[in-house]
Amino acid sequence: MFQERQEPLLYMKKTTKNIKFINQQNPNSQFDFIRLEELFSRKDLDHSPEDLHRVEFYIILFIEEGQGYHTIDFTDFKCSKGTLITVRKDQLHKFFKSKNLKGSLLLFTDDFLVSYLEDMEAQKTMLLFNELLVAPKLQLVDADFQNVYQVIKRIKEEYLDVGDQHSLSIVRSELHILITNLFRIKAKSEKIDFDRKYLKEFISLQQLIEENVIKTSRVKDYSAMMGVSSKTLNTITKSIVHKSAKEFIDEICTKQIKRLLINTELSIKEIAYQSGFIETTNFYKYFRRQTHTTPEQFRATH
């Protein structure tokens, strides 16, 4: 089904904007704070927040007032007071303009926070943004809302109001406190054990698949990359996401295909090739089996 090849994607006729982390007000900072209600009036943006765009950094969106929506990849999330949404690096997302929606955006690179943490803490931090393990949306109850609100308020004041040579270090510490609090809330509400067996191996496998899925979908290839047997690979995926290794590979492959369908104007034949398929007919069969719809129907719907 898949063609084994090493060359990169050839071209894109039209792609969703890739947004790099550029802080024009503070070029030396790998962190930024933006009021959500001010986002649409900013003149320094090179893209429309209302169009799908791929970010090369991490985002925490915290809603303080109003109601609206936010899209991540292929899902629209309803937002209201107490909604907290995490966006992972390289995900597609877009904002919906709403007159009554107020909140905070915390934007930062992985270097800003992770490079200053111990390996275990860094891994836990990144897990918070992994949509395969935890839901991107968290709805806070009143007590948790006040706790999170106060931490974000301190970050805002330190970053925007104080802004001296010590501020970024303090912001980094407060951001770590915020993420740790969110871990506690998510672990309790979603009954997640972030210390469970095979989690580290699962994260490594996920990264390998995301980097190589257009080259191969074979379980034995990823077993070789991981240096474990196919049986162990199945044990890892079933332990964490309750799916076989093949099912997990297919899930990531399908997500990549969906992104190409939404993210480009490539023909279906071109997307089939970009996704590693030799025959377009096999591509159709694969996509229909995974999604119960055709590539054209999925593209039209989104």
C-alpha positions as CSV (number, residue, x, y, z in Angstrom):
1,M,0.0,0.0,0.0
2,F,2.7,2.5,1.0
3,Q,5.6,3.4,-1.2
4,E,9.0,3.2,0.6
5,R,10.8,6.4,-0.2
6,Q,13.1,8.9,1.4
7,E,12.5,12.1,-0.6
8,P,10.6,14.9,1.2
9,L,7.2,16.3,0.1
10,L,7.6,17.8,-3.3
11,Y,5.6,21.0,-3.2
12,M,2.4,22.6,-2.0
13,K,0.1,24.7,-4.3
14,K,-1.3,26.5,-1.3
15,T,-0.6,26.0,2.3
16,T,-1.9,27.2,5.6
17,K,0.3,29.8,7.1
18,N,3.2,28.5,9.2
19,I,3.6,30.8,12.2
20,K,7.1,31.1,13.7
21,F,7.6,32.5,17.2
22,I,8.5,36.2,16.6
23,N,8.2,38.6,19.5
24,Q,8.5,42.0,17.9
25,Q,8.1,43.9,21.2
26,N,10.6,41.9,23.0
27,P,12.9,40.1,20.5
28,N,15.0,38.4,23.1
29,S,12.0,36.7,24.8
30,Q,10.8,33.2,23.9
31,F,7.5,34.0,25.7
32,D,4.7,36.4,25.0
33,F,1.4,37.4,26.6
34,I,-1.6,38.7,24.6
35,R,-5.1,39.7,25.6
36,L,-7.5,37.7,23.5
37,E,-9.8,40.7,22.9
38,E,-6.8,42.7,21.5
39,L,-5.6,39.9,19.2
40,F,-7.8,40.9,16.2
41,S,-6.7,44.6,16.3
42,R,-3.0,43.9,16.3
43,K,-1.1,45.4,13.3
44,D,2.1,43.4,13.7
45,L,0.5,40.0,12.6
46,D,1.3,38.6,9.2
47,H,-1.7,36.4,9.1
48,S,-5.4,36.4,10.0
49,P,-6.2,34.7,13.4
50,E,-9.5,33.6,11.8
51,D,-7.7,31.5,9.2
52,L,-6.3,28.1,9.9
53,H,-2.6,28.4,10.7
54,R,0.1,26.1,12.0
55,V,2.1,27.3,15.0
56,E,5.7,26.5,15.7
57,F,5.3,27.1,19.4
58,Y,2.9,26.3,22.3
59,I,-0.3,28.1,23.3
60,I,-2.4,28.2,26.5
61,L,-5.7,29.9,25.9
62,F,-7.7,30.9,29.0
63,I,-11.2,32.3,28.7
64,E,-12.3,34.7,31.4
65,E,-15.6,36.0,30.0
66,G,-18.1,35.4,27.2
67,Q,-18.7,32.5,24.8
68,G,-17.2,31.5,21.5
69,Y,-15.3,28.7,19.7
70,H,-11.8,27.7,18.9
71,T,-10.7,25.2,16.3
72,I,-7.8,22.7,16.7
73,D,-7.1,20.6,13.7
74,F,-10.5,19.2,12.8
75,T,-12.5,20.0,15.9
76,D,-14.4,23.1,17.0
77,F,-14.3,23.5,20.8
78,K,-17.0,25.6,22.5
79,C,-15.5,28.2,24.9
80,S,-17.0,30.0,27.9
81,K,-15.8,31.3,31.2
82,G,-13.3,28.8,32.7
83,T,-12.4,27.1,29.4
84,L,-8.7,26.4,29.1
85,I,-7.3,25.2,25.8
86,T,-3.8,23.9,25.0
87,V,-2.4,24.0,21.5
88,R,0.6,21.9,20.6
89,K,3.5,22.9,18.5
90,D,2.8,22.1,14.8
91,Q,-1.0,21.8,15.2
92,L,-3.4,23.7,13.0
93,H,-5.8,26.0,14.8
94,K,-7.8,29.2,14.3
95,F,-9.7,31.7,16.4
96,F,-13.3,32.8,16.0
97,K,-13.9,36.5,16.5
98,S,-16.4,37.2,19.3
99,K,-17.3,40.6,20.7
100,N,-17.9,39.3,24.3
101,L,-15.1,36.8,24.5
102,K,-12.3,37.9,26.9
103,G,-9.2,36.0,28.0
104,S,-5.5,35.5,27.9
105,L,-3.1,33.9,25.5
106,L,0.2,32.6,26.8
107,L,2.6,31.8,23.9
108,F,6.1,30.2,24.4
109,T,8.6,28.0,22.7
110,D,9.8,24.7,24.1
111,D,13.2,26.2,24.8
112,F,11.6,28.8,27.1
113,L,10.4,26.3,29.6
114,V,11.6,22.8,28.9
115,S,15.4,23.6,28.6
116,Y,15.3,24.8,32.2
117,L,13.7,21.7,33.6
118,E,14.8,18.2,34.6
119,D,14.1,15.5,32.0
120,M,11.2,14.1,33.9
121,E,9.6,17.5,34.5
122,A,10.1,18.5,30.9
123,Q,8.5,15.3,29.7
124,K,5.5,15.9,31.9
125,T,5.2,19.5,30.7
126,M,5.0,18.4,27.1
127,L,2.5,15.7,27.9
128,L,0.0,18.5,28.9
129,F,0.0,19.5,25.2
130,N,-0.3,16.0,23.7
131,E,-3.8,15.7,22.4
132,L,-3.4,11.9,22.0
133,L,-3.1,11.6,25.8
134,V,-5.1,14.4,27.2
135,A,-8.0,16.5,25.9
136,P,-7.0,19.9,24.5
137,K,-10.0,21.5,26.3
138,L,-10.3,21.7,30.1
139,Q,-13.4,23.3,31.7
140,L,-12.4,24.7,35.1
141,V,-14.8,24.7,38.1
142,D,-15.0,27.9,40.2
143,A,-12.2,27.0,42.7
144,D,-9.8,25.9,39.9
145,F,-10.7,29.0,37.8
146,Q,-9.7,31.4,40.6
147,N,-6.4,29.5,41.2
148,V,-5.5,29.6,37.5
149,Y,-6.7,33.2,37.1
150,Q,-4.4,34.4,39.9
151,V,-1.3,32.6,38.4
152,I,-2.0,34.1,34.9
153,K,-2.6,37.5,36.5
154,R,0.8,37.3,38.1
155,I,2.4,36.3,34.8
156,K,0.7,39.2,33.0
157,E,1.7,41.8,35.6
158,E,5.3,40.5,35.7
159,Y,5.7,40.4,32.0
160,L,3.8,43.5,30.9
161,D,4.0,45.8,33.9
162,V,7.3,45.0,35.6
163,G,9.4,43.9,32.7
164,D,12.9,44.2,34.3
165,Q,15.9,41.9,33.9
166,H,14.4,39.4,36.4
167,S,10.9,39.2,34.9
168,L,11.4,36.4,32.3
169,S,12.9,34.1,35.0
170,I,9.9,34.8,37.3
171,V,7.5,34.3,34.3
172,R,9.1,31.0,33.6
173,S,8.7,29.8,37.2
174,E,5.1,31.0,37.3
175,L,4.4,29.2,34.0
176,H,5.8,26.0,35.5
177,I,3.5,26.4,38.5
178,L,0.6,27.0,36.1
179,I,1.3,23.8,34.1
180,T,1.8,21.8,37.3
181,N,-1.6,23.0,38.5
182,L,-3.2,22.0,35.2
183,F,-1.6,18.6,35.5
184,R,-3.2,18.1,38.9
185,I,-6.6,19.2,37.6
186,K,-6.4,17.0,34.5
187,A,-5.1,14.0,36.3
188,K,-8.0,14.2,38.7
189,S,-10.8,15.0,36.2
190,E,-9.7,12.7,33.5
191,K,-8.2,10.0,35.8
192,I,-4.8,10.1,34.0
193,D,-1.7,8.5,35.5
194,F,1.2,10.5,34.1
195,D,3.7,8.1,35.8
196,R,2.3,4.9,34.3
197,K,4.5,2.2,32.7
198,Y,5.5,2.6,29.0
199,L,4.6,6.3,28.8
200,K,8.1,7.4,27.9
201,E,8.4,4.7,25.2
202,F,5.0,5.7,23.8
203,I,6.1,9.3,23.4
204,S,9.3,8.2,21.6
205,L,7.2,6.0,19.3
206,Q,4.7,8.8,18.6
207,Q,7.5,11.1,17.6
208,L,9.0,8.5,15.3
209,I,5.7,7.8,13.6
210,E,4.9,11.5,13.1
211,E,8.3,12.0,11.5
212,N,8.3,8.9,9.3
213,V,4.7,7.9,8.5
214,I,4.8,9.1,4.9
215,K,7.8,6.7,4.4
216,T,6.4,3.6,6.1
217,S,3.4,2.3,8.0
218,R,4.8,-1.1,8.8
219,V,5.0,-2.0,12.5
220,K,8.2,-3.9,12.0
221,D,9.9,-0.8,10.8
222,Y,9.1,1.1,13.9
223,S,10.0,-1.9,16.0
224,A,13.5,-1.7,14.4
225,M,13.7,2.0,15.0
226,M,12.7,1.5,18.7
227,G,15.0,-1.5,19.1
228,V,12.1,-3.7,20.4
229,S,9.9,-6.5,19.1
230,S,6.6,-5.9,17.3
231,K,5.0,-7.6,20.3
232,T,6.5,-5.1,22.7
233,L,5.4,-2.3,20.4
234,N,1.8,-3.6,20.6
235,T,2.1,-3.8,24.4
236,I,3.3,-0.2,24.5
237,T,0.4,1.2,22.5
238,K,-2.3,-1.0,24.1
239,S,-1.1,0.1,27.5
240,I,-1.3,3.8,26.8
241,V,-4.0,4.3,24.2
242,H,-5.7,0.9,24.1
243,K,-4.9,0.4,20.4
244,S,-2.7,-2.0,18.5
245,A,0.5,-0.5,17.1
246,K,-1.0,-0.7,13.5
247,E,-4.1,1.1,14.6
248,F,-2.0,3.8,16.3
249,I,0.1,4.2,13.1
250,D,-3.0,4.4,11.0
251,E,-4.5,7.1,13.3
252,I,-1.4,9.3,12.9
253,C,-1.3,8.7,9.1
254,T,-5.0,9.6,8.7
255,K,-4.4,12.8,10.7
256,Q,-1.6,13.7,8.3
257,I,-3.8,13.1,5.3
258,K,-6.6,15.2,6.8
259,R,-4.2,18.1,7.3
260,L,-3.1,17.9,3.6
261,L,-6.7,17.9,2.5
262,I,-7.5,21.0,4.6
263,N,-4.1,22.6,4.4
264,T,-3.5,22.5,0.7
265,E,-5.2,22.7,-2.7
266,L,-3.3,19.6,-3.9
267,S,-5.4,17.1,-6.0
268,I,-6.4,13.9,-4.4
269,K,-3.9,12.1,-6.6
270,E,-1.2,14.4,-5.4
271,I,-2.1,13.9,-1.8
272,A,-2.1,10.2,-2.2
273,Y,1.5,10.4,-3.5
274,Q,2.5,12.9,-0.7
275,S,1.1,10.4,1.8
276,G,3.1,7.5,0.5
277,F,0.6,5.6,-1.6
278,I,1.6,4.1,-4.9
279,E,-2.0,3.7,-6.2
280,T,-4.7,6.3,-5.8
281,T,-7.4,3.5,-5.5
282,N,-5.6,2.1,-2.5
283,F,-5.5,5.6,-1.0
284,Y,-9.3,5.9,-1.4
285,K,-9.9,2.5,0.2
286,Y,-7.6,3.4,3.1
287,F,-9.1,6.8,3.8
288,R,-12.7,5.5,3.6
289,R,-11.9,2.6,5.9
290,Q,-10.4,5.0,8.5
291,T,-12.9,7.8,8.3
292,H,-16.1,6.3,6.6
293,T,-16.0,9.1,4.1
294,T,-14.2,10.0,0.9
295,P,-11.3,12.5,0.7
296,E,-13.5,14.8,-1.4
297,Q,-16.3,14.7,1.2
298,F,-14.0,15.4,4.0
299,R,-12.4,18.3,2.2
300,A,-15.8,19.8,1.4
301,T,-17.1,19.4,4.9
302,H,-14.1,21.3,6.3
